[in-house]
Structure formats: C-alpha cells, structure tokens
C-alpha cells in the first residue's frame, strides 16, 4: 500500500496527470492501492479492459480509467493511459529526494578528489583520487567511487554501488544498490601457456536520466567506452559486456545479458532473460520476448521471439508445431511402417 504524504483532493490528482475528473470533486485520496484492496479513500486504476470487472466491484473512492462510462455514479479520472497517469500522480506526490549537502565524517575523499558544496557523500563512502562529484549528486552509505570518475549533477548512487576507475555517470542518472560499473571486461587471448588476460583499460559512460537496477553489472571497455544512452532503463541482475553500446530510451528487463561489443538501437525493448551473442547489431525499436536467444543481427523495428530468435509470428507457429510433435511423430512412424510393408509385398 502506498500512503500519500498528505491527503489530496481528486481534482488535484486529476491536474497532476492531465486527466478529466468525472463525479465527486470533493473526494479526498489518502492512499494508492490495488483494485482488490482499495478502500473509499484510496485511488486505484484500470490498466486494461480485463480489469474493468474488478474495478466495478472495487471499493476504491477514485478510479483512473480511460472512460467513466463503465462506472456510473463513481468518481473517475479519465485519462488516455491509466498506467502513465498513475506514474505521473505518484511522481507528483512521492518526489525524488534532494541531496543533503555535506561529506559524512566517516567518508573518505582521496587526494585530488573533488566534492562540490551541494553534493551529498554518505557514511563510509569513498571518492577516489581525481574523481569529481557535482552539485546535487547523492552518494549513499558505502558507495565506492574509483579514480578519475565523474558523477554529474543530480546523479544518485544508492548504498553499496561500486564504480571502478574511469566511470562517468550522467546528470540525474540513478544507480541502485549492488550495481557494479566498470569491472574488467571478459577478455582473454589463448596461447601456448593457456589463457592470457587482455588488459581492460577503457571506461564506462552512463547517460543522463538513465536508471541501473540492483546487482546489475556494466563492464568497462577494452580500449574505448562501454556506453548506456540517455533515458535508458535497466532492470536488476542485467549483464552488459565490454564494448557494448546501448542506445537511448532502451529497456533491458531482468536477467538480460549482452555479450561484448553488442550495439542496441534506441527505444529497443528486450524482455526478461534475453541473451544476446557478441558483436551483434540490434536495430532501433526492436522488441524481443522473454528468454529470446539472439544469435544474429536484428533489423530496425523487428519483433522477435524464440531460441534461436525468429520473427515473432514464425516463433509462435513453431510453438504450435512443437505441441503437436508427439502426434506428428506417431503419424510419421505409422506411415513409415506402412511403406515398409508395401515394399515387402512388392
């Protein structure tokens, strides 16, 4: 349950999301809850047509929906996209916290490190030699920032984030707990004596307004930069290999893995547990279903699924045929048996 910091009239919430209020404008909202659990002083939302029945039975005092038509007598905020409207409302009442300027007494700022007066450096955090932390940036407890890093204005590093050397975090980017940016790329050269490590001497660059989920890893480039573009959202437990170039406003869902030197175009969405082979190009606006295995380049705008990946509709046809496989195999065996019988008779 999300309890609002202060009760808000339905009209104020309608303004926050650009919606049209239908019903009792004096309704007051104290919390935001699911349709099943909402009460008379709660806001809830109808994400799609399947939720309309649940909304009709819900006790929610205010409902976010595309139309008030299915809910006569109820207080409804009409919006084109209830999910987006809910995001706008929550962002308006649960505002992102600002930096509390200062360096905690237990924090360490190494020689040549610079922390701007408006930045916050929390307990036991470390700012490495030659690194720069800009105004409004937040480094929470136990954050480790290596050497020659740049943390831009308004960036937010949650507890236990680790930045190796030469990592850039863009303005307002947010990095969640346990993420590691800039660990060595997985590069080895085979030789007579076995595998020899190829030194990884590049860096990592995270764009503005990007978000990196908890326990995600972004490896440093071999020579240049591993990049994550502006506005890109990366879920928990994602692996981005060395030399990758992830575009702007990309979505990488949980447990996705990009092998090294992969390029991902702007506005692409890779579902959970998608695996991408190395040195591939995934175009702009691509959509890949969960657990897709991408083994070759993907053109702009493609929708793909399966292992190995296929166009989405083709992959669904394969799934249908797989379910029919036992019966198909039985028919083939019977046909083969009949054919052998004909050969004997002949």
C-alpha positions in Angstrom: 0.0 0.0 0.0 1.2 3.5 -0.9 0.1 6.0 1.7 0.3 9.6 0.4 2.4 12.0 2.4 -0.7 14.2 2.7 -4.3 13.7 1.7 -5.1 15.2 -1.7 -8.4 16.1 -3.4 -9.3 14.1 -6.5 -9.2 17.3 -8.5 -5.6 18.0 -7.6 -4.6 14.5 -8.7 -6.5 14.9 -12.0 -4.5 18.0 -12.7 -1.3 16.2 -11.9 -1.9 13.7 -14.6 -3.8 15.9 -17.1 -7.0 13.9 -16.6 -10.7 14.9 -16.6 -12.5 14.5 -13.3 -15.9 12.9 -13.5 -18.0 12.6 -10.3 -17.4 14.0 -6.8 -14.8 16.6 -7.0 -14.6 16.8 -3.2 -13.4 13.2 -2.9 -10.2 13.0 -0.9 -7.4 10.5 -1.6 -5.1 9.2 1.2 -3.5 6.3 -0.5 -3.0 4.3 -3.7 -3.9 0.6 -3.7 -4.8 -2.3 -6.0 -8.4 -2.6 -7.1 -8.9 -5.6 -4.8 -7.6 -3.8 -1.7 -8.6 -0.2 -2.2 -11.0 1.5 0.1 -13.2 4.6 -0.1 -10.3 7.0 0.5 -7.9 5.3 -2.0 -7.1 5.7 -5.6 -6.8 2.8 -8.0 -6.5 2.3 -11.7 -7.9 0.2 -14.6 -4.9 -0.9 -16.6 -6.9 -2.6 -19.4 -10.3 -3.9 -20.3 -9.8 -7.1 -18.3 -9.6 -5.0 -15.1 -13.0 -3.4 -15.7 -14.9 -6.1 -13.9 -12.6 -5.9 -10.9 -12.9 -2.1 -10.9 -16.7 -2.3 -10.8 -16.5 -4.4 -7.7 -13.8 -2.4 -6.1 -14.4 -0.1 -3.1 -11.9 2.5 -4.4 -13.0 6.0 -3.9 -11.4 7.3 -7.1 -10.6 5.3 -10.2 -8.1 6.1 -13.0 -9.7 4.8 -16.3 -9.9 5.6 -20.0 -13.7 6.3 -19.6 -16.1 6.8 -16.8 -18.8 5.1 -18.9 -18.5 1.6 -17.3 -18.6 3.1 -13.8 -21.8 5.1 -13.4 -22.0 7.1 -10.1 -18.3 6.6 -9.4 -15.6 9.2 -9.2 -13.3 8.7 -12.1 -10.3 10.5 -13.6 -10.5 9.9 -17.3 -7.1 9.6 -19.0 -5.8 8.1 -22.3 -3.3 5.8 -20.5 -4.1 4.9 -16.8 -0.7 3.4 -16.2 1.1 6.5 -17.4 -1.3 8.7 -15.4 -0.6 6.7 -12.3 3.1 7.2 -12.8 2.6 11.0 -13.1 0.5 11.1 -9.9 3.0 9.1 -7.9 5.8 11.2 -9.2 4.0 14.4 -8.1 3.4 13.2 -4.5 6.4 11.0 -4.0 9.1 13.3 -5.2 12.7 12.2 -5.6 14.7 13.3 -2.7 17.3 16.0 -2.9 20.9 15.9 -1.8 21.6 16.8 1.8 24.9 18.7 1.1 28.0 17.6 3.0 30.5 14.9 3.4 29.9 12.5 6.3 32.8 12.3 8.9 33.3 8.6 8.1 33.6 9.1 4.3 36.9 9.3 2.6 37.8 11.7 -0.2 41.2 10.8 -1.6 43.8 13.2 -2.8 42.6 15.2 -5.8 39.0 14.1 -5.4 36.5 16.9 -5.6 33.1 17.0 -4.0 31.0 20.1 -4.9 29.5 22.0 -2.0 25.9 20.9 -2.9 26.7 17.2 -3.1 26.0 14.6 -0.5 28.5 11.9 0.4 27.1 9.4 3.0 28.7 7.3 5.7 31.7 5.2 4.8 31.6 6.3 1.1 34.8 6.6 -0.8 35.6 9.1 -3.5 38.8 8.1 -5.4 41.8 10.1 -6.5 41.0 12.6 -9.2 37.2 11.9 -9.2 34.6 14.6 -9.3 31.2 14.7 -7.6 29.0 17.5 -8.9 26.4 19.6 -7.1 23.2 17.8 -6.2 24.7 14.3 -6.6 24.0 11.8 -3.9 26.4 9.1 -2.8 24.7 7.0 -0.1 26.4 4.8 2.5 29.3 2.5 1.5 29.4 3.7 -2.1 32.8 3.3 -3.7 33.9 5.6 -6.5 37.2 4.7 -8.1 39.8 7.0 -9.6 39.1 9.6 -12.4 35.3 9.1 -12.2 32.8 11.8 -12.9 29.4 11.9 -11.1 27.2 14.6 -12.7 24.7 16.9 -11.2 21.7 15.2 -9.6 23.0 11.6 -10.1 22.0 9.2 -7.3 24.1 6.2 -6.2 22.3 4.0 -3.7 24.1 2.1 -0.9 26.9 -0.3 -1.9 27.2 0.8 -5.5 30.7 0.3 -6.8 32.3 2.3 -9.6 35.7 1.2 -10.8 38.1 3.7 -12.3 37.1 5.9 -15.3 33.3 5.7 -15.0 31.1 8.6 -15.9 27.6 8.8 -14.5 25.4 11.4 -16.3 23.0 14.0 -14.9 20.1 12.7 -12.8 21.1 9.1 -13.5 20.1 6.6 -10.8 22.2 3.5 -9.9 20.6 1.0 -7.4 22.3 -1.0 -4.7 24.9 -3.6 -5.5 25.4 -2.4 -9.1 29.0 -2.6 -10.3 30.0 -0.3 -13.1 33.4 -0.6 -14.8 34.6 -4.1 -13.7 37.0 -5.7 -16.2 35.6 -6.9 -19.4 35.8 -10.7 -20.1 38.7 -10.6 -22.5 41.4 -13.4 -22.8 43.8 -14.4 -25.6 44.6 -18.1 -25.9 48.3 -19.0 -26.1 50.7 -21.9 -25.7 50.7 -21.4 -21.9 46.9 -21.1 -21.7 44.6 -18.0 -21.5 46.3 -14.7 -21.1 44.2 -11.8 -19.8 43.8 -8.8 -22.2 44.1 -5.7 -20.0 40.8 -3.8 -20.0 41.8 -0.1 -20.0 38.7 1.6 -21.3 35.8 3.0 -19.2 32.0 3.2 -18.8 29.7 6.0 -19.6 26.1 6.2 -18.3 23.9 8.8 -19.9 21.6 11.4 -18.4 18.3 10.2 -16.7 19.4 6.5 -17.1 18.5 4.0 -14.4 20.6 1.0 -13.5 18.9 -1.7 -11.4 20.2 -3.5 -8.3 23.1 -6.0 -8.8 23.5 -5.1 -12.4 27.0 -5.2 -14.0 28.3 -3.0 -16.8 31.9 -3.9 -17.8 34.5 -1.5 -18.9 35.6 -1.4 -22.5 38.8 -2.9 -23.6 40.1 0.4 -25.1 37.3 2.9 -25.5 33.9 3.2 -23.7 31.1 0.9 -22.8 28.0 3.2 -23.2 24.5 3.3 -21.9 22.4 6.1 -23.5 20.3 8.8 -22.2 17.0 7.8 -20.6 17.7 4.0 -20.8 16.2 1.9 -18.1 18.0 -1.3 -17.0 16.4 -3.8 -14.6 18.0 -5.8 -11.8 20.5 -8.5 -12.5 21.4 -7.4 -16.0 24.8 -8.1 -17.6 26.3 -5.7 -20.1 29.6 -6.9 -21.5 32.6 -4.8 -22.5 32.5 -2.5 -25.5 28.7 -2.6 -25.7 26.9 0.5 -26.9 23.3 0.7 -25.6 21.2 3.4 -27.2 18.8 6.0 -25.8 15.5 5.1 -24.1 16.2 1.4 -24.3 14.5 -1.1 -21.8 16.5 -4.1 -20.7 14.4 -6.4 -18.4 15.7 -8.5 -15.6 18.5 -11.1 -16.2 19.1 -10.0 -19.8 22.7 -10.5 -20.9 24.6 -8.7 -23.6 27.8 -10.3 -24.7 30.7 -8.0 -25.6 30.7 -5.5 -28.5 26.9 -5.6 -29.0 25.1 -2.5 -30.2 21.5 -1.9 -29.2 19.5 0.8 -31.0 17.4 3.5 -29.5 14.0 2.6 -28.0 14.5 -1.2 -28.2 12.9 -3.4 -25.5 14.5 -6.7 -24.5 12.3 -8.9 -22.3 13.5 -10.8 -19.2 16.3 -13.3 -19.7 17.0 -12.4 -23.2 20.5 -13.5 -24.3 22.5 -11.7 -27.0 25.5 -13.0 -28.7 28.7 -10.9 -29.1 29.5 -8.5 -31.8 25.9 -8.2 -33.0 23.8 -5.2 -34.0 20.2 -4.9 -32.7 18.4 -2.2 -34.5 16.2 0.7 -33.4 12.8 -0.1 -31.9 13.3 -3.8 -31.7 11.0 -5.9 -29.3 12.3 -9.2 -28.1 10.1 -11.5 -26.0 11.3 -13.1 -22.7 14.1 -15.7 -23.0 14.7 -15.0 -26.6 18.2 -16.1 -27.8 19.6 -13.5 -30.3 22.2 -15.1 -32.4 22.5 -12.7 -35.4 21.9 -9.1 -36.3 18.3 -7.8 -35.9 16.9 -5.1 -38.3 15.2 -1.9 -37.1 11.6 -2.3 -35.8 11.6 -6.1 -35.7 9.5 -8.1 -33.2 11.3 -11.4 -32.4 11.0 -14.4 -30.1 12.4 -17.9 -29.6 15.7 -19.7 -29.4 17.3 -19.0 -31.8 15.3 -15.9 -32.5 12.7 -15.8 -35.2 10.2 -13.2 -36.3 7.5 -13.2 -33.7 4.7 -14.8 -35.7 7.0 -17.5 -37.0 8.1 -18.3 -33.5 4.5 -18.7 -32.4 3.9 -21.1 -35.3 7.0 -23.1 -34.1 5.5 -23.3 -30.6 2.2 -24.7 -32.0 4.1 -27.3 -34.0 6.2 -28.3 -31.0 3.0 -29.1 -29.1 1.8 -31.2 -32.0 5.2 -33.0 -32.2 4.2 -36.3 -30.4 1.2 -36.8 -32.7 3.2 -35.8 -35.8 5.9 -38.3 -34.8 3.3 -41.1 -34.3 1.8 -40.4 -37.8 5.3 -40.4 -39.4 6.1 -43.8 -37.7 2.8 -45.3 -38.9 3.4 -44.0 -42.5 7.0 -45.4 -42.4 5.7 -48.8 -41.1 3.1 -48.9 -43.9 5.6 -48.0 -46.5 7.9 -50.8 -45.4 5.0 -53.2 -45.6 4.3 -52.2 -49.2 8.0 -52.8 -50.0 7.9 -56.3 -48.6 4.7 -57.1 -50.6 6.2 -55.8 -53.7 
